[in-house]
């Protein structure tokens, strides 16, 4: 063991006492170096000088570690490495999801793979849980988690995440970059994504722009808010049915999308462009357009939020506002590692800017496009009724 291998402590949060910061640094060091039980540790005086604090504060830190079985102290002899099983196992990072998630190559799998690989290379074991936000503290204590990543939390979970943070736990979240959790919540700024998508379509001459998203998406409310702000910023008309919210209850995604678009046709309120909140919606929407003789992008322009390999092979390939998933995972993981070590903010970015990937699904808006689509859909529906 070398004293210089211990990271220097800088206040992570005002709520964490200095002795707990020092204890967190020492605990992380022990978990990585795994010294032998009974090995003598550094003196209180040497640690106090190294951390620029008092021997009383250091004694508090070491006594705290003794209470966890990581250290033992003998009067007149010094401090020694304990025989706690925690020192024999890898430290743990917990990933907490609020519902069962399915892997996909557009977001879930790439983010979790990157985040998990980061901590694996740093000697951590990564385990996942499906739990309610009320269980955050229990999971940290019961599983002795060194850090927690809350995956795709809804905005209403922000208070529970903040309480865990203020309680001294190392925690970050990945998903929507929640403004109230600066430095804790990491992800794409969905409002900026909507703003950029609307601005791009506006430059192409589109004025009737709709948003298609699902009710079960964690950021559904954020999508609606960002869409409305972007439309207002460009002084565009905002039809109440253009914020197209899809529910999966009692219908497949394709059926739900078809119902919404047919209703818009009946109202003579068809948009000339649609923003897809999830690129997974592209396949049923392309299928609907093909069945009804709607041309993409000549009649209807489409742009998706996020990216996936399959949308690059659609005909035509889908234009997207892609998310820099590697940057999101790396910034969240780096910030969590700093929190575990008790270090101050290392300059990690909470909100990662979206990237426009121009493909072939968007074109300048023809003046008669929405009316043509409405006529096509109405005619198709009349023909079906006759049959």
Legacy VTK file of the C-alpha trace (Angstrom):
# vtk DataFile Version 3.0
C-alpha trace
ASCII
DATASET POLYDATA
POINTS 387 float
0.000 0.000 0.000
1.196 3.498 -0.875
-0.296 6.642 0.565
-0.007 8.466 -2.750
-2.382 5.936 -4.342
-5.259 7.381 -2.326
-7.190 10.035 -4.317
-7.307 13.464 -2.731
-10.729 14.418 -1.364
-12.672 17.418 -2.583
-16.241 18.013 -1.347
-18.686 16.047 -3.483
-21.822 17.531 -1.919
-22.351 19.934 0.973
-24.447 17.278 2.713
-21.586 14.778 2.988
-19.344 15.377 6.057
-15.586 15.473 5.456
-15.020 12.287 7.450
-17.503 10.431 5.198
-15.749 11.734 2.096
-12.414 10.425 3.374
-14.031 7.130 4.374
-15.520 6.750 0.871
-12.114 7.304 -0.733
-10.441 4.769 1.566
-13.228 2.242 1.026
-12.915 2.504 -2.745
-9.132 2.151 -2.447
-9.477 -0.984 -0.308
-11.982 -2.493 -2.735
-9.581 -1.995 -5.635
-6.273 -2.907 -3.980
-7.684 -5.709 -1.777
-4.950 -5.699 0.894
-4.536 -8.751 3.107
-6.515 -8.946 6.346
-4.392 -7.811 9.286
-2.100 -5.631 7.173
-1.220 -2.377 8.922
-2.800 0.763 7.530
-1.444 4.324 7.439
-1.265 6.322 10.662
-3.860 8.923 11.590
-1.201 11.625 11.445
-0.041 10.653 7.934
-3.631 10.544 6.664
-4.471 13.907 8.272
-1.496 15.537 6.553
-2.326 13.919 3.204
-5.997 14.978 3.280
-5.234 18.415 4.815
-7.477 17.835 7.803
-7.237 17.025 11.514
-6.420 13.715 13.144
-9.837 13.898 14.838
-11.574 13.890 11.432
-9.401 11.011 10.254
-10.205 9.075 13.447
-13.924 9.544 12.710
-13.350 8.178 9.181
-11.448 5.124 10.388
-13.922 4.423 13.192
-16.720 4.569 10.637
-14.874 1.990 8.511
-14.342 -0.130 11.625
-18.111 -0.160 12.183
-18.443 -1.698 8.705
-15.829 -4.345 9.446
-13.346 -2.924 6.963
-10.811 -1.841 9.611
-9.754 -2.710 13.143
-7.987 -0.341 15.552
-5.781 -1.367 18.429
-4.796 1.158 21.082
-1.050 1.729 20.941
-0.625 -0.380 17.777
-2.524 1.448 15.036
-5.100 0.647 12.375
-5.251 -2.660 10.499
-7.166 -4.071 7.543
-10.262 -5.938 8.677
-11.493 -9.334 7.646
-14.808 -8.185 6.152
-16.173 -10.259 3.260
-16.767 -6.937 1.503
-13.022 -6.675 0.977
-12.868 -10.056 -0.666
-15.620 -9.336 -3.223
-15.786 -6.766 -5.977
-17.572 -3.524 -5.101
-21.044 -3.317 -6.628
-22.801 -0.899 -8.910
-26.585 -1.224 -9.019
-28.652 -0.399 -12.104
-32.249 0.272 -11.066
-35.054 0.012 -13.637
-38.667 0.755 -12.784
-40.126 -1.834 -15.135
-38.905 -4.837 -17.075
-36.945 -3.573 -20.066
-36.329 -5.232 -23.402
-32.995 -4.913 -25.108
-32.819 -2.960 -28.342
-29.959 -1.681 -30.440
-31.362 1.852 -30.631
-30.916 2.778 -26.952
-31.203 0.252 -24.112
-28.560 -2.302 -25.110
-25.849 0.158 -26.295
-26.167 2.340 -23.179
-26.183 -0.516 -20.660
-23.367 -2.334 -22.484
-21.168 0.783 -22.472
-21.958 1.709 -18.864
-21.387 -1.842 -17.610
-18.099 -2.197 -19.501
-16.820 1.032 -17.934
-17.275 -0.250 -14.395
-16.118 -3.766 -15.211
-12.769 -2.367 -16.331
-12.582 -0.481 -13.024
-13.047 -3.667 -11.009
-16.745 -3.351 -10.156
-19.528 -5.901 -10.316
-22.642 -4.528 -12.047
-26.032 -5.891 -10.999
-29.525 -4.800 -12.039
-32.830 -4.469 -10.193
-36.442 -3.865 -11.106
-37.709 -1.756 -8.226
-39.902 1.131 -7.156
-38.338 4.524 -6.401
-39.273 4.036 -2.731
-36.790 1.157 -2.581
-33.646 3.089 -3.561
-32.279 3.355 -0.007
-33.084 -0.264 0.854
-31.218 -1.538 -2.194
-28.142 0.542 -1.383
-28.028 -0.759 2.186
-29.075 -4.368 1.603
-26.724 -4.994 -1.318
-23.952 -2.665 -0.079
-23.918 -0.798 -3.356
-20.980 1.515 -3.959
-23.052 3.421 -6.493
-26.443 3.451 -8.202
-27.542 4.255 -11.740
-31.280 4.821 -12.163
-32.149 3.913 -15.744
-34.725 5.956 -17.676
-36.562 7.458 -14.698
-39.742 9.428 -15.191
-39.456 13.119 -14.216
-41.653 12.497 -11.156
-38.931 10.227 -9.711
-36.540 13.187 -9.445
-37.309 13.926 -5.750
-36.508 10.317 -4.731
-33.218 10.410 -6.662
-32.330 13.747 -5.074
-33.103 12.409 -1.577
-30.766 9.480 -2.153
-28.069 11.877 -3.351
-28.532 14.191 -0.355
-28.363 11.153 1.928
-24.758 10.654 0.817
-25.252 7.858 -1.712
-23.415 7.958 -5.047
-26.198 8.073 -7.626
-26.744 9.133 -11.244
-29.544 8.551 -13.739
-29.522 7.966 -17.493
-32.442 8.863 -19.718
-33.974 12.308 -19.961
-31.536 14.940 -18.650
-33.757 16.276 -15.845
-32.930 19.994 -15.317
-33.493 19.800 -11.536
-30.829 17.078 -11.261
-27.864 18.829 -12.849
-24.747 16.679 -12.388
-26.871 13.666 -11.446
-29.163 13.123 -14.443
-27.525 12.337 -17.793
-29.007 11.966 -21.251
-30.189 13.830 -24.312
-32.022 17.102 -23.871
-35.304 16.031 -25.474
-36.627 19.584 -25.623
-33.581 20.601 -27.687
-34.097 17.561 -29.908
-37.696 18.616 -30.585
-36.614 22.194 -31.144
-33.941 21.114 -33.638
-36.335 18.762 -35.457
-39.042 21.439 -35.815
-36.437 24.004 -36.975
-35.131 21.574 -39.605
-38.618 20.878 -40.959
-39.488 24.582 -40.835
-36.478 25.359 -43.040
-37.841 22.823 -45.546
-41.085 24.797 -45.685
-43.216 22.584 -43.417
-45.807 24.427 -41.353
-48.120 21.537 -40.404
-45.883 19.418 -38.200
-47.100 16.622 -35.923
-45.449 14.677 -33.095
-46.080 10.930 -32.769
-45.115 9.318 -29.443
-46.290 6.653 -27.008
-48.029 7.069 -23.665
-45.765 4.512 -21.986
-42.549 6.389 -22.816
-40.854 7.787 -19.694
-40.339 11.165 -21.397
-43.742 11.458 -23.057
-44.606 14.631 -21.135
-41.229 16.152 -21.986
-41.799 15.405 -25.679
-45.153 17.216 -25.619
-43.709 20.216 -23.800
-40.695 20.484 -26.120
-42.865 20.098 -29.219
-45.278 22.826 -28.116
-42.431 25.212 -27.241
-40.766 24.622 -30.612
-43.994 25.191 -32.539
-44.723 28.375 -30.595
-41.158 29.619 -31.134
-41.693 29.404 -34.913
-45.231 30.844 -34.640
-46.645 27.716 -36.213
-50.257 26.546 -35.931
-50.721 23.923 -33.238
-53.660 21.661 -33.938
-54.715 19.752 -30.770
-54.641 16.443 -32.680
-51.095 16.948 -33.981
-49.644 15.889 -30.630
-50.394 12.246 -31.471
-50.194 10.136 -28.315
-50.340 6.390 -28.957
-51.618 3.949 -26.349
-50.906 0.247 -26.775
-54.026 -0.825 -24.931
-56.284 -2.919 -27.147
-54.339 -2.328 -30.370
-51.025 -3.035 -32.023
-48.754 -0.016 -32.717
-49.687 -0.238 -36.406
-53.418 -0.224 -35.610
-53.073 2.653 -33.154
-51.105 4.752 -35.637
-53.601 4.025 -38.409
-56.543 5.124 -36.229
-54.864 8.428 -35.345
-53.942 9.289 -38.931
-57.364 8.338 -40.269
-58.942 10.644 -37.708
-56.701 13.503 -38.885
-57.791 12.819 -42.467
-61.463 12.968 -41.440
-60.781 16.337 -39.757
-58.910 17.615 -42.840
-55.987 18.202 -40.462
-53.266 16.012 -41.956
-49.727 17.290 -41.291
-47.085 17.468 -44.003
-44.387 16.180 -41.616
-44.279 13.929 -38.554
-41.667 13.712 -35.798
-41.376 10.188 -34.345
-40.682 10.099 -30.600
-39.337 6.536 -30.991
-37.723 5.275 -34.172
-39.429 1.913 -33.565
-42.600 3.667 -34.777
-41.049 4.069 -38.226
-41.794 0.513 -39.396
-45.600 0.595 -38.793
-45.818 4.145 -40.151
-43.915 3.253 -43.335
-46.165 0.210 -43.726
-49.304 2.344 -43.318
-48.027 4.824 -45.905
-47.220 2.075 -48.406
-50.638 0.405 -48.031
-52.404 3.706 -48.607
-50.321 5.037 -51.485
-48.717 7.821 -49.440
-45.226 8.650 -50.691
-42.352 9.364 -48.289
-41.053 12.083 -48.508
-42.983 13.492 -51.483
-46.317 13.482 -49.607
-45.159 13.105 -46.006
-41.780 13.886 -44.429
-40.621 11.902 -41.402
-37.879 12.525 -38.839
-37.131 10.331 -35.805
-35.714 11.031 -32.362
-32.891 8.546 -31.751
-31.353 6.145 -34.231
-31.143 2.435 -35.013
-29.505 0.420 -37.746
-32.787 -0.807 -39.228
-34.049 2.720 -40.019
-30.998 3.244 -42.217
-32.251 0.400 -44.430
-35.827 1.589 -44.807
-36.969 2.896 -48.187
-36.269 5.753 -47.959
-33.785 5.782 -44.998
-35.127 7.713 -42.017
-33.701 11.133 -41.120
-33.060 11.300 -37.363
-31.929 13.457 -34.470
-29.533 10.847 -33.110
-28.325 10.558 -29.529
-24.624 10.246 -28.727
-25.132 7.130 -26.592
-21.430 6.549 -25.910
-21.060 10.102 -24.584
-24.164 9.742 -22.398
-22.944 6.468 -20.855
-19.352 7.703 -20.420
-20.358 10.988 -18.781
-22.759 9.257 -16.384
-20.239 6.542 -15.486
-17.407 9.019 -14.992
-19.545 11.217 -12.764
-20.675 8.213 -10.701
-17.085 7.069 -10.198
-16.194 10.566 -8.991
-19.104 10.504 -6.553
-18.042 7.098 -5.208
-14.545 8.465 -4.585
-15.881 11.656 -2.998
-14.409 13.837 -5.714
-15.944 17.086 -6.936
-17.606 17.559 -10.306
-15.149 16.511 -12.992
-16.759 18.572 -15.752
-19.068 15.821 -17.007
-21.901 16.941 -19.300
-25.426 16.148 -18.118
-27.303 17.070 -21.300
-25.742 15.768 -24.515
-26.666 17.650 -27.689
-28.529 15.689 -30.408
-26.935 15.153 -33.826
-28.870 15.608 -37.080
-28.432 12.657 -39.437
-29.877 13.755 -42.778
-31.130 10.883 -44.901
-33.896 10.692 -47.485
-37.180 10.737 -45.531
-37.525 14.528 -45.497
-38.144 16.843 -48.434
-39.432 20.373 -49.012
-43.124 20.600 -48.242
-45.417 20.683 -51.287
-48.281 23.091 -50.751
-50.971 20.508 -51.488
-49.431 17.529 -49.640
-51.701 17.386 -46.544
-54.833 17.815 -48.667
-53.714 15.074 -51.037
-53.067 12.675 -48.142
-56.509 13.393 -46.677
-58.169 12.703 -50.046
-56.225 9.449 -50.452
-57.139 8.183 -46.987
-60.786 9.184 -47.282
-61.054 7.453 -50.658
-59.433 4.312 -49.282
-61.832 4.244 -46.343
-64.849 4.676 -48.625
-63.644 1.811 -50.839
-63.234 -0.417 -47.786
-66.795 0.333 -46.659
-68.143 -0.534 -50.118
-66.325 -3.874 -49.991
LINES 1 388
387 0 1 2 3 4 5 6 7 8 9 10 11 12 13 14 15 16 17 18 19 20 21 22 23 24 25 26 27 28 29 30 31 32 33 34 35 36 37 38 39 40 41 42 43 44 45 46 47 48 49 50 51 52 53 54 55 56 57 58 59 60 61 62 63 64 65 66 67 68 69 70 71 72 73 74 75 76 77 78 79 80 81 82 83 84 85 86 87 88 89 90 91 92 93 94 95 96 97 98 99 100 101 102 103 104 105 106 107 108 109 110 111 112 113 114 115 116 117 118 119 120 121 122 123 124 125 126 127 128 129 130 131 132 133 134 135 136 137 138 139 140 141 142 143 144 145 146 147 148 149 150 151 152 153 154 155 156 157 158 159 160 161 162 163 164 165 166 167 168 169 170 171 172 173 174 175 176 177 178 179 180 181 182 183 184 185 186 187 188 189 190 191 192 193 194 195 196 197 198 199 200 201 202 203 204 205 206 207 208 209 210 211 212 213 214 215 216 217 218 219 220 221 222 223 224 225 226 227 228 229 230 231 232 233 234 235 236 237 238 239 240 241 242 243 244 245 246 247 248 249 250 251 252 253 254 255 256 257 258 259 260 261 262 263 264 265 266 267 268 269 270 271 272 273 274 275 276 277 278 279 280 281 282 283 284 285 286 287 288 289 290 291 292 293 294 295 296 297 298 299 300 301 302 303 304 305 306 307 308 309 310 311 312 313 314 315 316 317 318 319 320 321 322 323 324 325 326 327 328 329 330 331 332 333 334 335 336 337 338 339 340 341 342 343 344 345 346 347 348 349 350 351 352 353 354 355 356 357 358 359 360 361 362 363 364 365 366 367 368 369 370 371 372 373 374 375 376 377 378 379 380 381 382 383 384 385 386
